Amino acid sequence: MNVVRVGFIELWVRDLERSLAFYQGLLGFRLERREGGVAYLRGYEELEWSLKLKEAPFPAVRALGFKVASEEDLSALKAFAEERGLPHALESDWGRPRILRLQDPFGYPLAFYFQAEKLPRVLQRYHEHRGPGILRIDHLNVFSPEVAEAVRFYREALAFRLTEYTEDEEGRLWAAWLHRKGNVHDLAFTNGEGPRLHHFAYWLPDALSILRAADILAGAMETDRIERGPGRHGISNAMFLYLKDPDGHRIELYTSDYLTVDPDHPPLRWSLNDPRRQTLWGHRTPKSWFLEGSPFLDLEDRPLPTRASSLEGMPQHVI
């Protein structure tokens, strides 16, 4: 079951026009298709859509999408779900004739696909680029009440590789960053009430693009969308800017982490007591960062119940 990379995220939003004003109008995502209350968007490097917005009665996350290497891998995942007794279903979407949706043992709504219609290449059509220059989806970060167990499952069952982690003095795992595509992460687990989405992230060309995004929001009098940053993480070494969309979904604009393709790349341990892991420059993180997240839906599009963390400690002990 060869997972190649994170592929897409599907969000429920209350007002599609308002969401498009944010994602397309301010951030410059490329709108590729709109059907009634559904819109498909992508970054300028991508050949497939990576963000699906659907107008719905309440905001939620319907699917966390991952691309696999072949149709055989998709079939293997289906057999795996049947063997483990995991809820699963096959469906199709625009440009993607076969998508396997499954709910993992912790409740996360995953979606795997291989075949995808290729869209026109626009990376070097710079005259069409808008906003700060959104290039591609980079990673997903989820709240988990059982980080160690979730990390073990994704490493052993799906062959994700650990790059960085946060651990307390008793050896308990509080957060972890896992990858398939060769940078710091495709998926991260953060201690907290869950399952919920903490954020999804898109790659920008460089650090100046992060600053341009902040300037665009300032010029549009939308600085209330900025939750955290600009700054540099200790974990991942990346430059970042965290925003809240009109429904409260958190998106990170992200760039400049590092290569992790070596099979023997050693994971980096961070002490829970090291404040530099959150922000290398020492900036304080807002309380909302530790508490707020987006709810997930099950395979029947019902809100998933959440569970409190099994780890003791104050909320600021997460990433």
Steps between C-alpha positions, in 0.01 A plus 500: 500500500723775368371841612677764290398825666218707640260571213202712602263616769122529477337769714139580577436875509185697578526761225687398184518855362660624819745210504598561137556867578758383754668209321479624142471874552755562777731197493491457123402134475411402145131411464474211252137397522180605668181296508223663698612494861833323434834650390834337412825698537874446466838668535709612203741205511229236526363298209203376707248677719594490868231704677130422478246733659139397544225725628335330798295581812808502726880508457681166513769289334368216286824342377879504535626387161817308414632394160627144459741362241264272304154352472648185656587702810141621515378140485746403772365776723146377442603148598678644805182685607294181458751294699511754784124560499544873427199688358566564131328581171591561137388823334593727213547873461579747225808372318545211745304191400600281795546628855517274802366668809572333831484587866819404680496344851518846657214652303687700236313509165761404242461493123747323268520532121736438211345603170439874461426715198800718423429872476693743278849584623505860627817518710680723250196701394607759753274768355205293626630457856309684769541560872822394677558208260339186642688206343387166647347327796772399746358336813217437743514535878240335724411511868533156659410382852735201452806620310727202572244245385415694183866545408564128550212412267606736221862384518427128515188471282555778244882535505509869594845608623566705813702821459449698824319447828430663836552292813478573873748395768304178558537398136137571408436611142310829471533577130656342191572590137477222238574507128476303178614752237843590639464825690417544870142380489189402314316437826557616857332398824456754778387418852149628573129434482429303187468377241494852354695684233757742637603645164581428137799661330601626157854556376607847387808580289706678768498701821417823315178336381402448865547873560308584184206294626497705820518822296209389279282433804602835651422684179157335485431592864483127582769479768253331734558192281861484627523274805875448533818619330677575278774302668735204488430167666762319703336174399544467119702826476225629268373855456129526574186710514178359650164631386137426585257481209142635528385175665789474743694234307872561561735516200876533524707668232831315520846496341869414543510178699759232412560175309435166676525245216791299643369164629721532811407863573498519883189649668560820697383501863366817662455530874154603609666768711685659207303813393699529175315204352189716450662817373875520454497877558315478831164652404211396723234275348135610537269293719271425206783298344479238775123477527328561165463250218261386229268202555516193280216311332457124492436306179129583520578872533408518866712697749750280680500515881828605660693365798713680757874441498634215710809708586500724804616857469406850399399570137824690437687169520393412147713621209 
